[in-house]
Amino acid sequence: TDNRLSNFAFLKSSNASLGSNCTSVVNGDIIYITVPDGISLESLVPSFSVHEKATVKAGSTVIQSGTSAVDFTKTVTITVTAESGTNRNYTVLAKNGNPTADNKVYSFMIKHNIPGVSVSISKDEEIVYSAGYGFADKDTKERVTPDHMFRLASMSKQHTAIAIMTL
């Protein structure tokens, strides 16, 4: 009955294009993983652990840990089927970006139960990094982009006041 997936990663040993291992952050049935900018998501080989008698599918294709390439350019559903026939689905949200910064955002999202967020980091009044994380709409599985607009309610009032006081 064991249909759990664990230790999901993209390892350098299985993916020649990677300069280092890319580890995931797991939140229930959602797996967040960031690959450095410039690395294609079209044909990455995931490494993972499941019970020895479980089968794993990406979409409708059976995959093996460390050997099967999968296209992660879009949201991927991974299904783990236990020997008893019970299934468990995982949603893999792979993206290009800065793994160090992104892992901090993933941890924040999990800690505060946030389904999706858009972040921009600036230095010297220039945006140096923008990224979207998670889902804008969990039902339709629409992913957040860096340009997504979120309702802020009255949050912007404090920031506007600080900007005016600074001037």
C-alpha positions in Angstrom: 0.0 0.0 0.0 3.0 2.3 0.0 2.5 4.9 -2.8 4.8 7.6 -1.4 7.4 9.4 -3.4 10.4 10.8 -1.7 13.8 12.4 -2.4 12.8 14.0 -5.7 15.8 15.7 -7.4 17.6 16.4 -10.6 21.0 14.9 -10.1 24.1 16.1 -12.0 25.1 12.4 -12.5 21.8 11.8 -14.6 21.7 15.2 -16.3 24.8 16.3 -18.1 23.6 19.9 -18.5 23.5 20.5 -14.8 26.5 21.9 -12.9 25.2 20.7 -9.6 22.3 18.7 -8.1 18.9 20.4 -7.9 16.9 19.3 -4.8 13.2 19.8 -4.3 11.0 21.2 -1.6 8.0 19.1 -1.0 4.7 20.3 0.4 2.2 17.4 0.7 1.5 16.5 -2.9 3.3 19.5 -4.5 6.9 19.3 -5.4 8.7 22.6 -6.0 12.1 22.4 -7.8 14.3 25.1 -9.4 16.9 24.5 -12.1 19.5 27.2 -12.8 18.7 29.7 -15.5 19.9 28.6 -19.0 19.2 24.9 -18.4 16.4 23.4 -20.5 13.5 21.8 -18.7 12.5 19.8 -21.8 14.4 16.6 -21.1 15.4 16.3 -17.4 15.9 13.0 -15.7 14.4 12.9 -12.2 15.8 10.8 -9.4 13.4 9.7 -6.7 12.7 7.0 -4.2 9.6 4.8 -4.0 8.7 1.4 -2.6 10.5 -1.3 -4.7 7.1 -2.7 -5.9 5.5 0.6 -6.8 5.3 2.0 -10.3 5.8 5.6 -11.3 4.2 7.4 -14.2 4.8 10.9 -15.5 1.5 11.6 -17.3 0.8 8.2 -18.9 4.4 7.1 -19.3 6.1 4.8 -16.9 9.4 6.2 -15.7 12.4 4.9 -13.8 14.4 6.9 -11.3 17.7 8.2 -12.7 17.1 6.9 -16.3 13.8 8.3 -17.8 13.7 11.8 -19.3 10.6 13.9 -18.7 9.5 17.3 -20.2 9.1 19.6 -17.2 8.4 22.8 -19.2 4.8 22.6 -18.0 3.2 21.3 -14.8 3.8 17.5 -14.5 1.6 15.0 -12.6 3.5 12.1 -11.3 1.4 9.1 -10.2 2.8 6.5 -7.8 0.9 3.2 -7.9 1.5 0.8 -5.0 1.5 -2.9 -5.4 -2.1 -3.0 -4.0 -3.2 -0.7 -6.9 -3.7 2.5 -4.8 -2.5 5.7 -6.5 -1.1 8.9 -5.2 -0.6 11.9 -7.4 2.1 14.5 -7.1 2.3 17.8 -8.9 5.8 18.8 -10.0 6.4 22.6 -10.5 9.8 22.8 -12.0 11.1 26.2 -13.1 14.3 28.0 -14.1 15.7 30.5 -11.6 18.0 30.9 -8.7 17.8 27.8 -6.5 19.1 29.5 -3.4 16.5 32.4 -3.5 13.7 30.1 -4.7 14.2 27.5 -1.9 13.8 30.3 0.6 10.5 31.4 -1.0 9.3 27.8 -1.2 10.0 27.4 2.6 8.1 30.7 3.3 5.1 29.5 1.2 4.9 26.2 3.1 5.3 27.8 6.5 2.5 30.3 5.8 0.3 28.0 3.7 0.5 30.3 0.6 -0.6 28.7 -2.7 1.2 31.2 -5.0 3.4 34.2 -4.9 5.2 36.6 -7.2 8.5 38.1 -6.0 10.8 40.7 -7.3 14.2 41.5 -5.8 15.8 44.9 -6.5 19.3 46.3 -5.9 20.3 49.9 -6.4 16.8 50.7 -7.8 17.0 47.9 -10.5 15.1 44.7 -10.5 17.7 41.9 -10.4 15.4 38.9 -10.0 11.7 38.2 -10.6 9.9 34.9 -10.3 6.5 33.4 -9.8 5.9 30.4 -7.5 3.0 28.0 -7.1 -0.6 28.4 -8.3 -2.6 31.5 -9.0 -5.6 29.3 -9.2 -5.3 25.8 -7.6 -8.5 24.5 -9.3 -7.3 25.2 -12.8 -3.6 24.7 -11.9 -2.8 28.1 -13.4 0.8 28.8 -12.4 2.0 32.2 -11.1 4.2 34.2 -13.3 6.4 37.2 -12.3 3.9 39.5 -13.9 0.9 38.1 -12.1 -1.3 40.8 -10.4 -2.5 40.1 -6.9 -5.0 42.0 -4.8 -3.2 43.8 -2.0 -6.1 45.4 -0.3 -4.8 48.1 2.0 -1.2 46.7 2.0 0.1 49.4 -0.4 -1.0 52.3 1.9 1.9 51.7 4.3 4.4 51.4 1.5 3.2 54.6 -0.1 3.4 56.5 3.2 7.0 55.3 3.7 7.9 56.4 0.1 6.4 59.8 0.7 8.1 60.2 4.1 11.4 59.1 2.5 11.1 61.8 -0.2 
